[in-house]
Amino acid sequence: MPVAILGINHKTAPVSVREKVAFAPHNIQQALKSFTEDTLIQEVAILSTCNRMEVVYRLPQATEDNDSQKRVLSWLAKYHQVGHNQIEPHCYYHNDANAVSHLMAVACGLDSMVLGEPQILGQVKDAYGYASNAGTMGRYLNRLFEQTFTLAKQVRTDTQIGESAVSVAYAAVTLAKRIFADFEKVTALFIGAGETIELAARHLVRQGVKNIHVANRTVERAESLAIEVGGQAHSLASLPELVQQADIVISSTASPIPVIGKGLVENAIVARRHRSMFMVDLAVPRDIEPEVASLNDIYLYTVDDMQGVIQENLKLREEAAKEAFEIVELHSAKYLAWLKSLTSVSLLKEFRTQIENIKDDEIGRAIAKLSHQDEQTEKLFTELANRLTKKFMHLPSRSIRKAGEENDLERLQWLAEIFELKKDK
């Protein structure tokens, strides 16, 4: 009963290809139903993010991997109305053990563009939810995803895979936490309105910062970000007053010259009565004059300082990733053992049902042939049949159980053929 994954990600395809096969969240349930109708594969989940698209599915045992791969790829091309040749060279395919360990590694952030990033786990949970609502999360995938969530929680708890900042914006927030114990009492000023500033603002909001100001050359762009993070928008002309109020200043503009000079900060220090100020200059060229770093009560960091923090933290994450992969291997083996045990359980159940049916038929025939039928005679026949049945079933049942415990699929297949038992569908 193989588990398989067909996917495209940031390692195998550029964004121009990935966007062709991406699924919008509100379309995934409909896509899942389309998938089951077109491929006749009943258990499936779709994971779709900006960096990857993966179809996770389970096939009946009789289906060949090559056949399933072609069917899934054909459906994907048909659904998105793109040619096979546009996506097939960028696809990867995993089955059985490789598929199980791949999904688990993905959920832990071990296959992400940013090693250990936590958002992917929520996206995997979303994929599970969509499939559950669509009715395509069957016994096998349900168990796989639930075990994957248990594993991801253990990896987050037992390793440091997600504790170290590995983006410029998040590194800035991490450093700020070393200076300010209570972010709710902090005033933050963001200068610029680009992607880096937007990420830093979101991180600080999640950490509890509520008093936020956004200053930008174009006030309209500042207003857009300010609305998103619950702050106020300003023009760059307001910087002298804004810097005086700010405990945290994070700047990233495209200005060719500094937007904050040493004199402006000196005035702010006096107005603030020497309360500490944390400043991060993420711009190249710089937004804050380097001389500001020499002032007392000022903690100034540049983009180079952030890179140093990031590189050090990447090393920590890479070490943690080694531990995480070991945990993935354990959980993958546990799931595969469960899969294999189902084979023996199914065979044993089918074997016992088969023998019980034979016993009941023969008892009925024997009793029907008796010239004098009475309750005592029927009872004797039934007891004899039950004893013979149990003795006959004992050794084969023990062999099936043992083969299942030892994950001996060849012996299970052999036993199934001998007794003409059905395979699990």
C-alpha positions in Angstrom: 0.0 0.0 0.0 2.5 2.7 -1.2 2.4 6.3 -0.2 3.7 8.6 -2.9 4.5 12.2 -3.5 4.8 14.1 -6.8 6.0 17.7 -6.4 7.8 20.8 -7.6 9.7 23.1 -5.3 12.2 26.0 -5.1 15.1 23.6 -5.7 13.7 22.1 -8.9 11.9 25.0 -10.6 11.9 28.8 -10.9 8.9 30.8 -9.7 7.8 31.1 -13.3 7.1 27.4 -13.3 6.0 27.0 -9.7 3.2 29.6 -10.2 1.8 27.6 -13.0 0.9 24.7 -10.7 0.1 26.6 -7.5 -3.3 26.1 -5.9 -5.2 29.0 -4.2 -6.5 27.9 -0.8 -10.1 28.4 -1.7 -9.7 26.1 -4.7 -7.9 23.1 -3.0 -11.0 21.2 -1.9 -12.5 21.4 -5.4 -9.1 20.3 -6.8 -9.0 17.3 -4.5 -12.4 16.1 -5.7 -11.3 16.6 -9.3 -8.2 14.5 -8.5 -10.1 11.6 -7.1 -12.6 11.6 -10.0 -9.9 11.7 -12.7 -7.3 9.4 -11.2 -9.5 7.0 -9.2 -7.1 7.5 -6.3 -9.2 8.1 -3.2 -6.6 9.2 -0.6 -4.9 12.5 -1.4 -3.8 15.8 0.1 -2.3 18.9 -1.7 0.3 21.1 -0.1 0.7 24.4 -2.0 3.0 27.3 -0.9 5.0 29.9 -2.6 8.0 27.6 -2.6 6.4 24.2 -3.3 3.5 22.2 -4.6 3.2 18.6 -3.6 0.5 16.0 -4.2 0.6 13.4 -1.4 -1.4 10.3 -2.2 -1.9 6.6 -1.4 -2.5 3.9 -4.0 -4.1 0.5 -3.8 -1.4 -2.1 -3.7 -2.0 -3.4 -7.2 -1.2 -0.1 -8.8 2.2 0.4 -10.3 4.3 3.4 -9.3 5.0 4.4 -12.9 1.3 4.3 -13.8 0.4 6.4 -10.8 3.1 8.9 -11.6 1.8 9.4 -15.1 -1.8 9.7 -13.9 -1.0 12.3 -11.3 1.1 14.3 -13.7 -1.5 14.1 -16.4 -4.2 15.4 -13.9 -1.9 18.2 -12.8 -1.2 19.4 -16.3 -4.9 19.1 -17.3 -6.1 20.9 -14.1 -3.8 23.8 -14.6 -4.0 23.8 -18.4 -0.3 23.5 -19.0 1.7 21.2 -21.1 3.5 18.1 -19.7 6.8 19.3 -21.1 6.4 22.5 -19.1 6.3 20.9 -15.7 7.6 17.3 -16.0 11.3 18.2 -16.1 10.9 20.1 -12.8 9.0 17.4 -10.9 10.3 15.0 -8.3 8.7 11.7 -7.2 9.0 9.9 -3.9 7.3 6.6 -2.9 7.0 4.4 0.2 9.8 5.1 2.8 11.2 8.1 0.8 7.8 9.7 0.6 7.1 9.3 4.3 10.5 10.7 5.4 10.2 13.5 2.8 6.8 14.7 4.1 8.1 14.6 7.7 11.2 16.5 6.7 9.1 19.2 4.9 6.9 19.7 8.0 9.9 20.2 10.2 11.3 22.9 7.8 14.3 20.7 6.8 13.5 21.1 3.1 12.7 24.8 3.2 14.5 27.6 1.5 15.2 29.0 5.0 16.3 26.0 7.1 14.0 25.3 10.0 11.4 28.0 9.2 8.2 27.4 11.2 5.5 28.5 8.8 5.6 25.3 6.7 4.2 23.3 9.6 1.0 25.4 9.6 0.8 25.0 5.8 1.1 21.2 6.1 -1.7 21.3 8.7 -3.8 23.4 6.2 -3.2 20.7 3.6 -4.5 18.1 6.1 -7.5 20.2 6.9 -8.5 20.8 3.3 -8.2 17.0 2.6 -10.2 16.2 5.7 -13.0 18.6 4.6 -13.0 17.2 1.1 -13.2 13.6 2.3 -9.9 12.5 0.8 -8.0 12.0 4.0 -8.3 8.2 4.5 -6.9 5.8 7.0 -3.3 5.7 5.7 -2.8 9.4 5.0 -4.6 10.3 8.2 -2.1 8.3 10.2 0.8 9.6 8.2 -0.1 13.3 8.8 -1.0 12.8 12.5 2.4 11.2 13.1 4.1 13.9 11.1 2.5 16.6 13.4 3.7 14.6 16.4 7.2 14.4 15.0 7.3 18.2 14.1 6.3 19.0 17.7 9.1 16.8 19.0 11.7 18.3 16.7 10.7 21.9 17.8 10.9 20.8 21.5 14.0 18.6 21.4 16.2 20.6 19.0 17.1 24.2 18.4 16.1 24.1 14.7 13.8 27.1 15.0 15.3 29.1 17.8 17.9 31.1 15.8 17.2 34.0 13.5 18.2 33.4 9.9 16.6 36.4 8.1 17.7 40.0 8.3 14.4 41.2 9.6 14.0 38.5 12.2 17.6 38.9 13.3 16.9 42.5 14.0 14.0 41.6 16.2 16.0 39.0 18.0 18.6 41.5 18.9 15.9 44.0 20.1 14.6 41.4 22.5 18.0 41.4 24.2 17.6 45.1 25.1 13.8 45.4 25.8 12.1 43.0 28.2 8.6 44.2 27.6 7.7 45.0 24.0 4.2 46.3 24.9 5.8 49.5 26.4 8.1 50.0 23.4 7.6 52.5 20.6 8.9 51.4 17.2 9.7 53.5 14.2 10.1 51.9 10.7 11.7 54.0 8.0 10.9 52.8 4.5 8.0 50.6 3.4 9.7 47.8 1.4 9.6 44.0 2.0 12.4 44.0 4.6 10.6 46.7 6.7 7.3 44.9 6.3 8.8 41.6 7.6 10.4 43.3 10.5 7.2 45.1 11.4 5.2 41.9 11.3 7.8 40.2 13.5 7.6 43.0 16.1 3.9 43.1 16.1 3.9 39.3 16.8 6.3 40.0 19.7 3.8 42.4 21.3 4.8 45.9 20.0 1.6 48.1 19.8 2.9 51.6 19.3 4.2 51.7 15.7 5.1 54.5 13.3 6.0 54.1 9.7 7.9 56.9 7.8 8.5 56.8 4.1 9.2 59.2 1.2 5.9 58.3 -0.3 3.3 58.6 2.5 0.7 56.5 0.6 3.0 53.4 0.8 3.6 54.2 4.5 -0.1 54.3 5.1 -0.6 50.9 3.4 2.0 49.2 5.8 0.7 51.2 8.8 -2.8 50.0 8.3 -1.6 46.4 8.1 0.4 46.6 11.4 -1.9 48.9 13.2 0.4 51.9 13.2 0.6 55.5 12.0 2.0 56.8 8.7 4.3 59.8 8.3 6.6 61.5 5.8 10.4 61.6 6.2 10.1 65.2 7.1 8.7 64.1 10.5 11.9 62.1 11.4 13.3 64.5 14.0 10.2 64.2 16.2 9.6 60.5 15.5 13.2 59.5 16.4 12.8 61.3 19.8 9.8 59.1 20.5 11.2 55.8 19.3 12.8 53.1 21.4 13.4 51.0 18.3 14.3 52.4 14.9 14.6 50.0 11.9 15.5 51.6 8.6 15.7 50.3 5.0 15.2 52.9 2.2 16.7 53.4 -1.2 18.1 56.8 -0.3 21.6 57.4 -1.7 22.5 59.4 1.4 21.7 58.9 5.1 18.3 59.9 6.2 19.3 60.1 9.9 22.4 62.1 10.9 24.5 62.2 14.1 23.1 65.6 15.0 19.5 64.4 14.8 20.2 61.5 17.1 22.1 63.7 19.6 19.1 65.9 19.9 16.9 62.9 20.3 19.1 61.6 23.2 18.7 64.8 25.1 14.9 64.9 24.5 14.7 61.3 25.7 16.7 62.0 28.8 19.2 59.4 27.7 16.8 56.5 27.6 18.4 53.7 25.4 17.6 53.5 21.7 18.0 50.4 19.6 18.8 51.3 15.9 19.1 48.9 12.9 20.3 50.1 9.6 19.4 47.5 6.9 20.0 49.8 3.9 22.8 49.8 1.4 24.0 52.6 1.1 23.4 53.3 4.8 20.4 55.2 6.1 22.1 56.1 9.4 25.4 57.9 9.7 28.1 55.5 11.0 29.1 58.1 13.6 25.9 57.5 15.5 27.4 54.3 16.8 29.8 56.3 18.9 27.0 58.0 20.9 26.2 56.8 24.4 22.8 55.2 25.0 22.6 54.1 21.3 22.8 50.5 20.1 23.4 50.7 16.3 23.6 47.6 14.1 24.2 47.5 10.4 23.2 44.9 7.8 26.7 43.4 8.1 26.1 42.9 11.8 22.9 41.1 11.0 24.7 38.9 8.5 27.1 37.9 11.2 24.2 36.9 13.5 22.5 35.0 10.7 25.6 33.0 9.7 26.3 32.0 13.3 22.7 31.0 13.7 22.7 29.1 10.4 25.5 26.9 11.9 23.4 26.3 14.9 20.4 25.3 12.8 22.5 23.0 10.6 23.6 21.2 13.8 20.1 21.0 15.0 19.0 19.7 11.6 21.2 16.7 12.1 19.3 15.8 15.3 16.0 16.5 13.5 16.8 14.1 10.7 17.5 11.4 13.2 14.1 12.0 14.8 12.5 11.9 11.3 14.1 8.5 10.6 12.7 7.1 13.8 9.1 8.3 13.1 9.3 7.3 9.4 10.3 3.7 10.5 7.5 3.7 13.0 4.9 4.6 10.4 6.3 2.1 7.9 6.1 -0.6 10.6 2.5 0.3 11.1 1.8 0.1 7.4 3.4 -3.4 7.2 1.6 -4.6 10.3 -1.7 -3.8 8.6 -0.9 -6.4 6.0 -0.6 -9.2 8.6 -3.7 -7.9 10.5 -5.7 -7.9 7.3 -4.5 -11.4 6.2 -5.2 -12.8 9.6 -8.7 -11.4 9.7 -9.4 -12.7 6.2 -7.9 -16.1 7.0 -10.1 -16.5 10.1 -13.2 -15.3 8.3 -12.5 -17.8 5.5 -12.1 -20.7 7.9 -15.1 -19.8 10.0 -17.3 -19.6 6.9 -16.1 -23.1 5.8 -16.8 -24.4 9.3 -20.4 -23.0 9.4 -21.1 -24.4 5.9 -19.9 -27.9 6.8 -21.8 -27.9 10.1 -25.0 -27.0 8.3 -24.5 -29.7 5.7 -23.7 -32.4 8.3 -26.7 -31.5 10.5 -29.0 -31.5 7.5 -28.0 -35.1 6.7 -28.8 -36.4 10.2 -31.9 -38.6 10.3 -32.7 -37.5 13.9 -31.8 -33.8 14.7 -31.8 -32.7 18.3 -30.2 -29.9 20.3 -27.6 -32.2 21.9 -26.4 -33.6 18.6 -26.1 -30.1 17.1 -24.1 -29.0 20.1 -21.7 -31.9 19.8 -21.1 -31.2 16.1 -20.6 -27.5 16.7 -18.1 -28.1 19.6 -16.2 -30.6 17.4 -16.1 -28.2 14.5 -14.9 -25.3 16.7 -12.1 -27.4 18.2 -10.9 -28.6 14.8 -11.1 -25.1 13.4 -9.1 -23.6 16.2 -6.4 -26.3 15.9 -6.3 -25.9 12.1 -6.0 -22.1 12.4 -3.4 -22.0 15.1 -0.2 -22.7 13.2 -1.1 -20.6 10.1 -2.2 -17.7 12.3 1.0 -17.8 14.2 3.0 -17.8 11.0 1.0 -14.7 9.7 1.5 -12.9 13.0 5.2 -13.6 13.0 5.7 -12.5 9.4 3.9 -9.3 10.3 6.1 -8.7 13.4 9.2 -9.3 11.3 8.0 -7.1 8.4 8.5 -10.1 6.2 6.4 -9.1 3.2 7.6 -12.0 1.0 6.4 -14.5 3.5 3.1 -12.7 3.9 2.6 -12.7 0.2 3.4 -16.4 0.1 0.9 -17.1 2.9 -1.8 -15.0 1.1 -1.3 -17.0 -2.1 -1.4 -20.4 -0.3 -4.7 -19.6 1.4 -6.0 -17.5 -1.6 -6.5 -14.5 0.7 -7.4 -11.0 -0.5 -4.8 -8.3 -0.4 -5.7 -5.0 1.3 -7.2 -2.6 -1.2 
